[in-house]
């Protein structure tokens, strides 16, 4: 059996992989691990529990709450709120841990369990491993007044949203914004934050019913928002995913502004204000080369990490950097939050538009996306892609051919027998030709043989 925790908590099909029993066991283990580390010393422990609107979140949150209370932890149940809201509420309230039930942008049938430590920080691998190891173990159960109490908290979520809206670096009066809430956790709180910041907000996909989360809407389905922005004559469109830790945008013409462009606009704003630590932007290997070239021209260095926001966060903490994120729109502004926050990202992006008086299209035009082609080569020995001489020679030849105007990336899948071939080039035709050529080499040399 592999490791239970992935790159962003425990995730899978609800009631199959992510069950009530698992949720209860993990919450008890989390209480014990954190208590053993001294987090609860000298006071009665307290946790914050929140979720997105998935139907399965109802029974999973009940199981987590029951597990924590049975372990002697008082629980503040904040209901349906974005993942970053839970992190922020943990930090602001002094709670010892937070738990979120959400599968983010995944389909409705999935769900997940994510923990935050005291201060609203994600758990490092060793703490997750300790929780996993202790799940289901025998333990001494508190009784009588030592069991935890459960309190419904309907105020902290709206307080978080208003606090975000009131903290923007520049007010948003005069901006009309269409928001796509993905029928998710930000359906009420996201628009509340934007209104608090002064924007005129048109709300879409904000009627969660437990089953429609991410269903043809949100940051993974942008067409509806693009059409709505044009139809409304709005200045900007904002799309969140199911738990609102991602943010993508649409300019007034209906054109997509992806996570790379959002990061580029924010990096230039922070650098101009002297607030971009060491003039460094932390991105992943999947960020478009166009972002790197634009940042180089502005004197900003891009530091690349492996794919996954946890790796971006690790690099940011290591260097004390201010801004980082992924092409998917998962952006981290560590001067303002401990984790990726799509509502916060939207507010800062909109504040830049309002501050400069420039359109989002104009601001994003400086971060030109090079054509990018991704080909998945299936049925191959993914591990050999890192060492096979023929593959390495083909990659080197392609890199020489593209020079500084393009990029090649081969990524073996972590779970499937496939290799992802990604090529960026000055034209789409060149990117496709090089990607197809490299995919052919990978397929010919690394095909799995049947015994």
C-alpha positions as a printed NumPy array, in Angstrom:
array([[  0.   ,   0.   ,   0.   ],
       [  1.354,   3.432,  -0.921],
       [  1.465,   6.553,   1.158],
       [ -2.023,   7.71 ,   2.179],
       [ -1.256,  11.422,   1.979],
       [ -0.646,  12.895,  -1.464],
       [  0.698,  16.299,  -2.452],
       [ -2.414,  17.989,  -1.036],
       [ -3.832,  15.872,   1.765],
       [ -5.81 ,  12.649,   1.398],
       [ -8.05 ,  12.545,  -1.669],
       [-10.197,  10.016,  -3.526],
       [-13.738,   8.88 ,  -4.227],
       [-15.872,   9.702,  -1.201],
       [-17.3  ,   6.713,   0.675],
       [-14.925,   4.407,  -1.203],
       [-11.372,   5.663,  -0.703],
       [-12.27 ,   8.526,   1.635],
       [-14.679,   7.038,   4.165],
       [-16.249,   8.189,   7.413],
       [-14.116,   5.613,   9.25 ],
       [-10.935,   6.984,   7.682],
       [-11.94 ,  10.565,   8.472],
       [-12.592,   9.693,  12.113],
       [ -9.348,   7.73 ,  12.496],
       [ -7.233,  10.438,  10.871],
       [ -8.751,  13.202,  12.972],
       [ -8.07 ,  11.277,  16.194],
       [ -4.517,  10.553,  15.035],
       [ -3.982,  14.206,  14.089],
       [ -5.028,  15.289,  17.573],
       [ -2.635,  12.783,  19.143],
       [  0.323,  13.656,  16.924],
       [ -0.03 ,  17.382,  17.423],
       [ -0.563,  16.917,  21.152],
       [  2.572,  14.792,  21.363],
       [  4.496,  17.624,  19.737],
       [  3.494,  19.992,  22.54 ],
       [  1.032,  22.06 ,  20.55 ],
       [ -1.668,  21.491,  23.178],
       [  0.528,  21.806,  26.281],
       [ -1.042,  23.786,  29.087],
       [ -4.454,  24.427,  27.536],
       [ -7.494,  22.678,  26.18 ],
       [ -6.921,  21.972,  22.473],
       [ -9.144,  23.546,  19.816],
       [ -9.682,  22.833,  16.114],
       [-11.4  ,  24.584,  13.208],
       [-13.31 ,  22.385,  10.746],
       [-14.638,  23.583,   7.381],
       [-15.722,  22.051,   4.092],
       [-16.833,  22.714,   0.535],
       [-20.487,  22.081,  -0.463],
       [-20.141,  18.473,  -1.691],
       [-22.842,  16.207,  -0.284],
       [-20.187,  13.818,   1.031],
       [-18.65 ,  16.666,   2.999],
       [-21.614,  16.538,   5.342],
       [-20.895,  13.049,   6.679],
       [-17.119,  13.457,   6.45 ],
       [-17.2  ,  16.679,   8.462],
       [-19.421,  14.961,  11.019],
       [-16.901,  12.127,  11.293],
       [-13.93 ,  14.498,  11.664],
       [-15.757,  16.564,  14.259],
       [-16.702,  13.432,  16.186],
       [-13.15 ,  12.128,  16.087],
       [-11.621,  15.356,  17.312],
       [-14.166,  15.783,  20.116],
       [-13.709,  12.172,  21.205],
       [ -9.972,  12.888,  21.509],
       [-10.634,  15.825,  23.842],
       [-10.444,  18.599,  21.256],
       [-12.972,  21.448,  21.237],
       [-14.219,  22.046,  17.687],
       [-15.336,  25.228,  15.948],
       [-17.421,  24.095,  12.958],
       [-17.259,  26.987,  10.462],
       [-19.381,  25.233,   7.829],
       [-18.951,  25.805,   4.1  ],
       [-15.933,  28.065,   3.593],
       [-12.944,  28.176,   1.21 ],
       [ -9.874,  26.149,   2.157],
       [ -7.743,  29.3  ,   2.681],
       [-10.415,  30.66 ,   5.026],
       [ -9.871,  27.706,   7.355],
       [ -6.106,  28.337,   7.344],
       [ -6.68 ,  32.02 ,   8.082],
       [ -9.219,  31.345,  10.848],
       [ -6.821,  28.884,  12.497],
       [ -4.092,  31.522,  12.474],
       [ -6.298,  34.399,  13.635],
       [ -8.045,  32.46 ,  16.396],
       [ -4.996,  30.718,  17.834],
       [ -6.535,  27.286,  17.206],
       [ -4.222,  24.294,  17.365],
       [ -5.198,  22.768,  14.057],
       [ -7.616,  23.011,  11.155],
       [ -9.294,  20.402,   8.988],
       [-10.814,  20.944,   5.538],
       [-13.054,  18.475,   3.718],
       [-12.629,  19.259,   0.02 ],
       [-11.366,  17.81 ,  -3.248],
       [-10.747,  21.264,  -4.717],
       [-11.248,  21.215,  -8.515],
       [-11.979,  17.464,  -8.679],
       [-15.403,  16.093,  -9.713],
       [-18.191,  16.036,  -7.155],
       [-17.833,  12.315,  -6.374],
       [-14.355,  12.881,  -4.927],
       [-13.541,  14.39 ,  -1.568],
       [-10.455,  14.948,   0.524],
       [ -9.112,  15.606,   3.994],
       [ -6.512,  18.308,   4.54 ],
       [ -4.945,  19.373,   7.832],
       [ -3.462,  22.688,   8.905],
       [ -1.175,  23.085,  11.904],
       [ -1.207,  25.886,  14.453],
       [ -0.7  ,  29.191,  12.625],
       [ -2.589,  27.926,   9.543],
       [  0.364,  26.122,   7.984],
       [  0.265,  22.951,   5.921],
       [  1.789,  19.911,   7.575],
       [  5.258,  18.734,   6.524],
       [  5.68 ,  15.184,   5.263],
       [  6.995,  13.802,   8.56 ],
       [  3.933,  15.003,  10.478],
       [  1.578,  13.546,   7.854],
       [  3.498,  10.267,   8.064],
       [  3.135,  10.264,  11.855],
       [ -0.625,  10.851,  11.567],
       [ -0.948,   8.04 ,   9.038],
       [  1.047,   5.685,  11.231],
       [ -1.117,   6.326,  14.288],
       [ -4.49 ,   6.144,  12.526],
       [ -6.543,   3.324,  14.019],
       [ -4.216,   2.654,  16.957],
       [ -5.484,   1.883,  20.459],
       [ -5.637,   4.944,  22.716],
       [ -6.804,   6.13 ,  26.126],
       [-10.142,   7.871,  25.651],
       [-11.076,  10.925,  27.748],
       [-14.329,  10.788,  29.669],
       [-16.689,  13.143,  31.452],
       [-15.734,  16.818,  31.175],
       [-12.519,  15.912,  29.31 ],
       [-14.279,  15.127,  26.033],
       [-14.302,  17.892,  23.435],
       [-17.202,  20.261,  22.848],
       [-18.571,  21.229,  19.42 ],
       [-19.6  ,  24.792,  18.593],
       [-21.174,  26.028,  15.385],
       [-19.37 ,  29.162,  14.167],
       [-21.226,  31.024,  11.412],
       [-19.377,  34.321,  11.91 ],
       [-15.71 ,  33.554,  11.191],
       [-16.21 ,  32.873,   7.465],
       [-17.934,  36.183,   6.695],
       [-15.47 ,  37.979,   8.983],
       [-12.606,  36.499,   6.932],
       [-14.175,  37.648,   3.663],
       [-14.817,  41.197,   4.873],
       [-11.323,  41.387,   6.337],
       [ -9.81 ,  40.384,   2.989],
       [-11.917,  42.903,   1.112],
       [-11.029,  45.743,   3.437],
       [ -7.29 ,  44.983,   3.237],
       [ -6.797,  45.469,  -0.521],
       [ -3.852,  47.704,  -1.509],
       [ -6.192,  49.832,  -3.649],
       [ -9.978,  50.129,  -3.585],
       [-11.988,  48.646,  -6.469],
       [-14.662,  51.285,  -6.989],
       [-15.465,  51.707, -10.673],
       [-14.683,  48.092, -11.618],
       [-17.393,  45.716, -12.801],
       [-16.397,  42.127, -12.142],
       [-18.138,  38.894, -13.132],
       [-17.279,  36.049, -10.755],
       [-17.708,  32.322, -11.401],
       [-17.893,  30.625,  -8.003],
       [-17.901,  27.036,  -9.369],
       [-20.962,  26.311,  -7.177],
       [-18.266,  25.876,  -4.566],
       [-17.071,  27.048,  -1.189],
       [-16.703,  30.691,  -2.249],
       [-20.255,  31.038,  -3.526],
       [-21.233,  33.518,  -0.815],
       [-17.931,  34.589,   0.736],
       [-16.028,  35.348,  -2.493],
       [-18.508,  37.95 ,  -3.758],
       [-18.771,  39.348,  -0.214],
       [-15.013,  40.042,  -0.198],
       [-15.107,  41.776,  -3.591],
       [-18.082,  43.916,  -2.598],
       [-16.288,  44.862,   0.622],
       [-13.383,  46.054,  -1.54 ],
       [-15.699,  48.306,  -3.552],
       [-16.254,  46.325,  -6.752],
       [-19.545,  46.087,  -8.65 ],
       [-19.997,  42.304,  -8.721],
       [-22.031,  40.097, -11.058],
       [-22.252,  36.629,  -9.526],
       [-22.522,  33.371, -11.494],
       [-22.357,  29.647, -10.586],
       [-23.1  ,  30.424,  -6.943],
       [-25.988,  28.059,  -6.192],
       [-24.373,  24.969,  -4.666],
       [-26.734,  22.038,  -4.139],
       [-24.213,  19.424,  -3.019],
       [-23.807,  17.833,  -6.45 ],
       [-23.128,  20.645,  -8.956],
       [-19.704,  21.745,  -7.696],
       [-17.221,  22.201, -10.598],
       [-19.822,  20.839, -13.025],
       [-18.993,  22.722, -16.239],
       [-18.08 ,  25.836, -14.261],
       [-15.171,  27.287, -12.324],
       [-11.486,  27.602, -13.133],
       [-11.396,  24.339, -15.111],
       [-14.288,  25.397, -17.397],
       [-13.766,  29.003, -18.453],
       [-16.016,  29.324, -21.531],
       [-19.128,  30.374, -19.619],
       [-17.288,  33.119, -17.758],
       [-15.652,  34.367, -20.944],
       [-19.065,  34.739, -22.588],
       [-20.58 ,  36.368, -19.492],
       [-17.853,  39.022, -19.256],
       [-18.449,  40.091, -22.853],
       [-22.24 ,  39.988, -22.485],
       [-22.133,  42.097, -19.316],
       [-19.591,  44.561, -20.682],
       [-17.552,  43.897, -17.52 ],
       [-13.982,  44.958, -16.894],
       [-12.749,  41.603, -15.568],
       [-13.943,  38.051, -14.959],
       [-12.739,  35.953, -12.032],
       [-13.051,  32.153, -11.759],
       [-12.428,  30.094,  -8.637],
       [-12.39 ,  26.331,  -8.219],
       [-14.445,  24.288,  -5.762],
       [-12.536,  25.287,  -2.642],
       [-11.37 ,  28.693,  -3.963],
       [ -7.643,  28.181,  -3.578],
       [ -7.235,  28.829,  -7.334],
       [ -7.975,  31.934,  -9.367],
       [ -7.987,  32.466, -13.122],
       [ -9.166,  35.621, -14.886],
       [-10.769,  36.887, -18.086],
       [-10.132,  40.312, -19.598],
       [-12.831,  42.603, -21.028],
       [-12.496,  41.036, -24.489],
       [-13.217,  37.556, -23.106],
       [ -9.604,  36.37 , -23.385],
       [ -8.239,  34.016, -20.739],
       [ -5.623,  35.336, -18.313],
       [ -3.995,  32.22 , -16.852],
       [ -2.061,  31.678, -13.641],
       [  1.281,  32.54 , -15.237],
       [ -0.034,  35.893, -16.406],
       [ -1.694,  36.563, -13.05 ],
       [  1.621,  35.882, -11.305],
       [  3.466,  38.07 , -13.801],
       [  1.132,  41.029, -13.225],
       [  1.403,  40.638,  -9.453],
       [  5.197,  40.195,  -9.559],
       [  5.642,  43.412, -11.529],
       [  3.379,  45.271,  -9.095],
       [  5.231,  43.968,  -6.039],
       [  8.627,  44.663,  -7.591],
       [  7.576,  48.216,  -8.421],
       [  6.537,  48.673,  -4.778],
       [  9.785,  47.163,  -3.474],
       [  7.812,  44.317,  -1.9  ],
       [  9.01 ,  41.357,  -4.022],
       [ 11.676,  39.683,  -1.859],
       [ 14.981,  39.597,  -3.771],
       [ 12.95 ,  40.184,  -6.954],
       [ 12.235,  36.433,  -7.092],
       [  9.084,  34.726,  -8.351],
       [  8.745,  31.011,  -7.531],
       [  7.058,  28.919, -10.244],
       [  6.919,  25.268, -11.279],
       [  8.53 ,  23.59 , -14.263],
       [  5.167,  23.763, -16.044],
       [  5.005,  27.562, -16.067],
       [  5.256,  28.952, -19.574],
       [  8.641,  30.142, -20.824],
       [  6.93 ,  33.383, -21.798],
       [  6.591,  34.206, -18.093],
       [ 10.303,  33.628, -17.525],
       [ 11.262,  35.804, -20.492],
       [  8.968,  38.628, -19.322],
       [ 10.328,  38.45 , -15.791],
       [ 13.935,  38.387, -17.047],
       [ 13.252,  41.581, -18.978],
       [ 11.983,  43.202, -15.771],
       [ 14.946,  42.065, -13.679],
       [ 12.918,  39.41 , -11.838],
       [ 14.301,  35.891, -11.384],
       [ 12.021,  32.851, -11.742],
       [ 12.921,  29.911,  -9.506],
       [ 11.347,  26.68 , -10.771],
       [ 10.191,  23.792,  -8.597],
       [  8.554,  20.425,  -9.215],
       [  4.833,  20.502, -10.015],
       [  2.676,  20.96 ,  -6.913],
       [  1.919,  23.937,  -4.709],
       [  3.598,  22.271,  -1.72 ],
       [  6.94 ,  22.39 ,  -3.572],
       [  6.387,  26.045,  -4.429],
       [  5.61 ,  26.726,  -0.777],
       [  8.723,  24.859,   0.404],
       [ 10.953,  26.942,  -1.876],
       [  9.241,  30.164,  -0.834],
       [  9.738,  29.4  ,   2.848],
       [ 13.33 ,  28.37 ,   2.261],
       [ 14.177,  31.705,   0.661],
       [ 11.643,  33.876,   2.447],
       [ 10.107,  34.767,  -0.925],
       [  6.926,  36.783,  -1.319],
       [  5.171,  35.421,  -4.395],
       [  4.871,  32.069,  -6.114],
       [  2.407,  29.716,  -7.693],
       [  1.292,  27.54 , -10.571],
       [ -0.068,  28.   , -14.066],
       [ -3.358,  26.552, -12.796],
       [ -3.974,  29.742, -10.809],
       [ -2.858,  28.468,  -7.402],
       [ -1.022,  31.611,  -6.249],
       [  0.698,  32.148,  -2.902],
       [  1.078,  35.636,  -1.433],
       [  2.911,  34.781,   1.763],
       [  2.927,  38.322,   3.117],
       [ -0.857,  37.983,   3.378],
       [ -1.705,  34.271,   3.741],
       [ -0.131,  30.932,   4.649],
       [ -1.546,  29.049,   1.668],
       [ -2.914,  29.6  ,  -1.83 ],
       [ -5.989,  31.838,  -1.717],
       [ -8.029,  32.465,  -4.863],
       [-10.104,  35.263,  -3.329],
       [ -6.979,  37.062,  -2.103],
       [ -5.357,  36.623,  -5.522],
       [ -8.406,  38.1  ,  -7.242],
       [ -8.424,  41.099,  -4.918],
       [ -4.766,  41.902,  -5.553],
       [ -5.112,  41.432,  -9.306],
       [ -8.145,  43.724,  -9.404],
       [ -6.391,  46.247,  -7.172],
       [ -3.586,  46.456,  -9.737],
       [ -6.116,  47.164, -12.486],
       [ -7.773,  49.851, -10.369],
       [ -4.485,  51.39 ,  -9.233],
       [ -2.972,  51.706, -12.709],
       [ -6.154,  52.55 , -14.61 ],
       [ -4.98 ,  50.061, -17.243],
       [ -7.117,  47.228, -18.56 ],
       [ -6.326,  43.673, -17.547],
       [ -5.626,  42.899, -21.205],
       [ -2.988,  45.64 , -21.259],
       [ -1.394,  44.501, -18.01 ],
       [ -1.32 ,  40.853, -19.101],
       [  0.002,  41.625, -22.59 ],
       [  3.516,  41.969, -21.188],
       [  3.49 ,  38.278, -20.261],
       [  3.148,  36.641, -23.661],
       [  2.379,  32.931, -23.57 ],
       [  4.542,  30.906, -25.921],
       [  2.585,  28.143, -27.704],
       [  2.734,  25.051, -25.506],
       [  1.986,  21.485, -26.608],
       [  1.624,  18.538, -24.248],
       [  1.632,  14.951, -25.556],
       [  1.038,  11.973, -23.25 ],
       [  2.916,   8.886, -24.422],
       [  1.247,   5.807, -22.92 ],
       [  2.414,   2.241, -22.479],
       [  6.069,   3.14 , -21.913],
       [  8.693,   2.636, -19.223],
       [  8.389,   6.003, -17.523],
       [ 11.463,   5.58 , -15.315],
       [ 13.719,   4.947, -18.336],
       [ 12.835,   8.347, -19.81 ],
       [ 15.38 ,   9.886, -17.443],
       [ 18.278,   7.642, -18.529],
       [ 17.721,   6.246, -22.026],
       [ 20.557,   7.554, -24.272],
       [ 18.364,   7.796, -27.372],
       [ 15.705,   9.824, -25.551],
       [ 18.282,  12.08 , -23.927],
       [ 19.993,  12.691, -27.289],
       [ 16.662,  13.555, -28.93 ],
       [ 15.844,  16.007, -26.142],
       [ 19.269,  17.629, -26.399],
       [ 18.868,  18.002, -30.155],
       [ 15.432,  19.605, -29.755],
       [ 16.714,  21.998, -27.08 ],
       [ 19.582,  23.036, -29.354],
       [ 17.13 ,  23.588, -32.192],
       [ 14.837,  25.784, -30.073],
       [ 17.625,  27.687, -28.294],
       [ 16.4  ,  30.413, -25.937],
       [ 13.104,  30.74 , -27.815],
       [ 11.677,  27.437, -26.628],
       [ 11.788,  24.694, -24.015],
       [ 11.433,  20.92 , -23.71 ],
       [ 10.24 ,  19.033, -20.643],
       [  9.79 ,  15.281, -20.238],
       [  7.865,  14.311, -17.094],
       [  7.284,  10.658, -16.197],
       [  3.9  ,  10.163, -14.541],
       [  4.03 ,   9.275, -10.87 ],
       [  1.12 ,   6.831, -11.11 ],
       [  0.686,   5.627, -14.7  ],
       [  2.925,   4.013, -17.373],
       [  3.185,   7.191, -19.399],
       [  5.551,  10.056, -20.089],
       [  4.381,  13.622, -20.632],
       [  6.244,  15.444, -23.413],
       [  5.864,  19.22 , -23.166],
       [  7.313,  21.596, -25.763],
       [  7.168,  25.388, -25.951],
       [  8.202,  27.196, -29.129],
       [  7.721,  30.529, -30.921],
       [  4.902,  29.06 , -33.049],
       [  2.26 ,  26.433, -32.397],
       [  3.329,  24.521, -35.505],
       [  6.92 ,  24.27 , -34.313],
       [  5.85 ,  23.209, -30.806],
       [  3.59 ,  20.5  , -32.239],
       [  6.236,  19.206, -34.657],
       [  8.923,  18.95 , -31.984],
       [  6.533,  17.403, -29.433],
       [  5.335,  14.777, -31.912],
       [  8.902,  13.969, -32.911],
       [ 10.012,  13.505, -29.291],
       [  6.893,  11.497, -28.468],
       [  7.78 ,   9.167, -31.331],
       [ 11.284,   8.646, -29.945],
       [  9.904,   7.93 , -26.449],
       [  7.346,   5.502, -27.882],
       [  9.873,   3.665, -30.05 ],
       [ 12.563,   3.321, -27.412],
       [ 10.596,   2.867, -24.195],
       [  7.546,   0.809, -25.224],
       [  6.702,  -1.816, -22.615],
       [  7.137,  -5.337, -23.942],
       [  4.663,  -8.106, -23.207],
       [  6.2  , -11.249, -21.807]])
